Structure formats: C-alpha cells, structure tokens
C-alpha cells in the first residue's frame, strides 16, 4: 500500500473544554465544532482538515457519556478495499479481532 491507510481518528474525552485547550495549545491550531444530528448527546470537535499533498490525516475529540476517556478511548479508522483481508493479516501476525467486518453506513 503506497498511501497512508489512516483515514480518521476519534479521541474520547470527559472534559471537552479542557481537552480542546490542551490540543489547541500543544499544536497551535483551532479545533472546530461539528454538528452531529445523528446523536445529540455527542459533543464532537474536529481537528483541521487535511491538506492535499501534505502528510497527515484528521479526526476529532468526542465527548459521550457512554465512552469515558482513558484506557481504550481512542479509535483509529483505517481505509482499505476489503477490511476482511487486513483482518486476516492481523490475526496471522498475532492480533485478535474483537469485531469482524461490520458496516458503519
């Protein structure tokens, strides 16, 4: 694979104001509010958009009561043609699949 497979990430937080201040201060950038009509209980703030021909990807800070920060509170979304192929490779390399191929819509 010649390009970066990371497409999006989510960092789950408990104190959005504190988390935004931290990341904005560390990276000297502005994190923008995203409207999320699918789940009004979710507070969602996006890092700046990717710039074509530059390295990196983008993602968001997320606050949801059902998903507290700490432990396994970061999700990375990878892009590929068929994730079952990469899942099989992950298992062969010693990884464990907690949820098989599932549509996210």
PyMOL commands that set and color helices and strands:
alter all, ss='L'
color gray80, all
select helices_A, chain A and resi 16-27+83-92
alter helices_A, ss='H'
color red, helices_A
select strands_A, chain A and resi 6-12+32-34+43-46+58-63+74-78
alter strands_A, ss='S'
color yellow, strands_A
deselect
rebuild
show_as cartoon
